[in-house]
Amino acid sequence: MNIDFEPCIALSIRKADRVISQIYSDYLSPLSIKSTQFTVLRALHILGTTTAKQLQEALVMEQATVSRALKPLIRDGYIVAREGNDKREKVISLSKEGQALFGEAEKLWLQAQAHIRKQLGSDSEQTLLNLSNQIVSLKS
């Protein structure tokens, strides 16, 4: 039985995301962090002190996803969290240990980047980045 159906854009992107995330996680595994945790470390390295809400917006992540990524990093002392002006607001930043972990992880992340770039080729990489930016702009 041959059934033609329209491909699902969401499924296709999620499958690609899982593969890419796994590649980064494999490279980061010696440090026992996942790609989502590295993303948070990198964002905090760039943003400096910020709120969990601002981090969520910068990364275009759901609040629950940000919380799941933050929890072990706070527990392990890589991120310092304190109450903001509003008791519901959490102000976060990298600790000295977090900066050191980011420095180690960035080296592995760059290796993952190089691996993916080599596999995709520069034309596909640029197309993917452009398409990703276009998709993210749909959120507004």
PyMOL commands that set and color helices and strands:
alter all, ss='L'
color gray80, all
select helices_A, chain A and resi 9-31+35-47+52-59+63-75+96-120+122-139
alter helices_A, ss='H'
color red, helices_A
select strands_A, chain A and resi 50-51+79-83+90-94
alter strands_A, ss='S'
color yellow, strands_A
deselect
rebuild
show_as cartoon
